[in-house]
Amino acid sequence: MRTVLKWFALVLAVLAVPAVGATISAFATIGALNSPGPQRPVPAAAKAPHDPAKPTAVVVVGDRGAVVSDVLAPYEVLAASGRFNVYTAAPRREPKPLTGGLDLVPDFSFDDLAARLGAEPPDLVVVPALPDVGEPSTEPVKAWLRTQAARGAKLLGVCNGGGVLASAGLLDGRPATAHWLKLEAFAGDYPAVHWVRGQRFVDDGDVVTTGGILSSIDGTLHWVERLAGRGVATGVAQAIGWRRYGTAVPVHPPASLPDAAAIVNAGFRWNPDEIGVLLTNGVGEIELGSVFDTQGQSLSSRTLAVSADGGPVVSRHGLTFLPRASLAAAPGLDRLLVPGATRGVAPQPGSPVPEYVHDRPGFAYDVAVSGLARSTDVATARWTAKVLELPDDGIAFEGPAWPWLPTALPVALVLLGAAAVAVGIRIRKRHGAQG
């Protein structure tokens, strides 16, 4: 028995270094996705046009930010329809970090939005995944949601925004869904909700909830169809390149663990690439989301939002973003990605050559994930499509098969640890023999 315990202890000692290193690295990688940016002056609020004849849709962002695609994809779907007043709102009007470090300046604080809309609630409220779901810091958002729901607002819970609605008590006794990675956890945290598995969205009248990240497009188009007609929804789907509207799209089953490639990337890319993402005026919101979320969900790199002069940038449908650096001052970038249709960015001394992500036809996320396969590896790209809930039938997966370099790191650490233990045992035996 003593021998078994001794060998068990030795195995644990060999595995301890890579395990501890992987844990620290994974927490740092995931934590960096929602890290706040530096303090910067907040641009004055634009005089956003408001047409009282149109319904109003509001995309909510929490004080600690939100998942970038959960905000930008529904926003562009609604804005591209031309049938809604579409705004972003937060408890306070200050920069909010979207995953990957894209800092959004909301159109309104909750108080300013109330002043704009008067006695009328928003017709539709979009609730994205928040990084602090279930924590006290989300209480201002939950209280506001409860008020809007009581006043008759319709709700769209996007991805783990279903958890936000559940934590606010707005899904009790109702069917709902969320991201496949979180469904089982939510079922334990919010047992009063009838969690539905295997669907891209669940319609329960005045509340629609969606599955994984890009299921939000299906759920948002569903609301567009309900509020503005199927013809309008079809036109929006065509405009954004979403060819799956109206079709049965498969959904990943609930799971508790990420793929092996994600574990390797999160735990053993101890020196991830620093990727600059160049923000330009007029860039599409979905194009932006496709770059930040593809890189972020891959867990293989870190992104830095930059602009040519470091100043604010306004997207295609009027969202304001604050970069975290100017292109010239961006430190130590390994690559520079340019979302959207912008071409001819002048290379900066010491900066990488610009790579135009959307330089080929196709849905923005299909193209971005395909580019990830070429620049990183196919296994990482397939994981990214899976976690994005992006059907991979339109994606060209071409590139290295596996993240071999970060995989070699734990193997090398285990071998070194085993060698150290073997040397230690030999030295101990030698001293014992001499004694």
Order of alpha helices (4+ residues) and beta strands (2+ residues): alpha-beta-alpha-beta-beta-beta-beta-alpha-beta-alpha-beta-alpha-beta-alpha-beta-beta-beta-alpha-alpha-alpha-beta-alpha-beta-beta-beta-beta-beta-beta-alpha-alpha-alpha
